[in-house]
Amino acid sequence: MSNSKQKLELTWIGKEKRPKLEPRILLEEPNKSYHAKHRVTENDIFDNRLIFGDNLLALKALEQEFSGKVKCVFIDPPYNTGSAFTHYDDGLEHSIWLGLMRDRLEIIRHLLSDDGSLWITIDDNEAHYLKVLCDEIFGRANFVANVVWQKKYAVANDHKTIAPMHDHLLVYRKSERWQRNLIPRTAEKDRQYKYEDEKGVFRPDNYTCSKSADERPNLYYAIVQPNTGEEIWPSKTRVWSYSKEEHFRHVAEGFIYWGKDGLGKTPSFKRYKHLLRNQGVVPQTLWSHEYAGHTDAARKEVRAVLGSSSLANDFITPKPESLIQRVLEIATNPGDLVVDSFAGSGTTGAVAHKMARRWIMVELGEHCHTHVIPRLKKVIDGEDKGGITNSVNWQGGGGFRYYKLAPSLIVSDHWGNPVINPEYNAAQLAEALAKLEGFAYAPSEVQWWQHGHSSERDFIYVTTQNLSAEQLQALSDEVGSDQSLLVCCAAFHGITAAKASERWPNLTLKKIPKMVLARCEWGHDDYSLNVANLPIAEKAEPPEEPVLPTGATARKTKKSAALNMGQGGLFGENEA
């Protein structure tokens, strides 16, 4: 291989294996959706989405509708530390974890708008591997920062080596079009502007810089104290920040401060608040627990909003609302769309809702119903008094729609033959096939044969009927010569496919389910980052006979994990 074709990349066992994901449709359950009884403001957002289901399949389900439309993705994936969490068996073998993260990150990149960004919280166990993986997917040029967040404020004195006090927050942009916002000024920053004159409120700023007289001889000169006539010289190791010409201009414009009584020994620069180029602060890469919260505060927030310690204690590593607030302040503006595909206790949606951002969250665990929905209801009803509620003056309002992933489109009948899932009604079948064929599902109220479109002149029609030549002729006549129609039907008779394409050039005929059988891994419902859902090899030989887990999570050696990656069970390529 020539050097020109080589590239720097992270490799792992089974990297070449990729899932053939089924782009499921989403089914709303109105009884679980929730909306405020009235508008609190004109900007209330009611169409947020909470999706119950596997997060990889959910991301795939969102891809067609939301590609290029998401401003910010925040994810807090299982850290792969080996700890057994209540809702996540957070201990996947390293290679499997990387593969599953890669599959999610690739779809996330498609979802992001050109001016969008991705924020991932992670600890030292996988952070540096994840950084290289993200470099490969997003491009090293689109790496923005590795924010270090102080997640603890108390040192674990019983730690055997060096006590971990931080997590990483990896930040990537989709392209150079991304622009960060400034952090709003804090009350502490504003308190620095405690002096006032006829021009306005100001703070005294240092008039010297860190350069020496040898380095900048033009900045080493005497300044006359106007009230005493004394000549004031800077230190030879720390000269004035401004040249003589600039200093004389400052004097003429009234920007020099000599203390309250005007008799100060050194000059200061009057930094007027109203003359600042911006009213914010440039984000930095070190976030203290005072600045962005900590895990103990996050646990208290969850307990406060759920009102039950038994529920709140289920989550031992939630993220504080102030951490998500900082992310959204930097990465988004009101009305922007935020996605979190590892919803956990629902913090991202709660914060985005309070900050007037649109949001989509995905969660597979039952805590979607026991934790996330109750929390969001309290936010919407204005009953959540904790977290960032007071700082953003949240009063309640808005709402969300609850969706679940549709079941797999193709199932096996009693004889093992692939058939359309009988749980699908006609509308759901039409929507599913439209998505699979790349059409936007949009049934026409005028034309019965228009179930969706891919352009202004290209349409799709789905039916479980067997169509005759006469029916196809009538359909072709209605479509007309200036439009095209993809016809998905159970069968057609009275004419061959070759003759049909010649006779009706405006129609394309496909049989269901045959038309989609080779497209996807049908019936695969769980790609979660949970070791209990992964295939397990009972013994090394022979590798062709995987043993599926039946109960408790089995321990895997690196050798058995490597075998698993080659069996097809994880990604489904060899599954029936």
Buried (B, 14 or more C-beta within 10 A) or exposed (E): EEEEEEEEEBEBBBBEBBBBBBBBBBBEEEEBBBBBEEEBEEEBBBEBBBBBBBBBBBBBBBBBEBBEBBBBBBBBBBBBBEEEBEBBBBBBBBBBBBBBBBBBBEBBBBBBBEBBBBBBBBBEBBBBBBBEBBBBBBBEEBBBBBBBBBBBBEEEEEEEEEEEBBBBBBBBBBBEEBEBBEBEBEEEBEEBBEBEEEEEBBBBEEBBBEBBBEEBEEBBBEBEBEEEEEEBEBEEEBBBBBEEEEBEEBBEEEBBBBEEEEEBEBBBBBBBBEEEEEEBEEBEEEBEBEBBBBBBBBBBBBBBBBEBEEBBEBBEBBBBBBBBBBBBBBBBEEEBBBBBBBBBBBBBBBBBBBBBBBBBBBBBBEBBBBBBBBBBBBBBEBEBEBBBBEEBEBEBBBBBBBBBBBBBBBBEEEEEEBEBBEEBEEEBBBBBBBBBBEBBBEBEEEBEBBBBBBEEEBBBBBBEEEBEBEBBBEBBEBBEEEBBBBBBBBEBEEBEEEEBEEEBEBBBBBBBBEBBEEBBBBBBBEBBBBBBBBBBBEEEEEBEEBEEEEEEBBEBEEEBBBBBBBBBBBBBEEBE
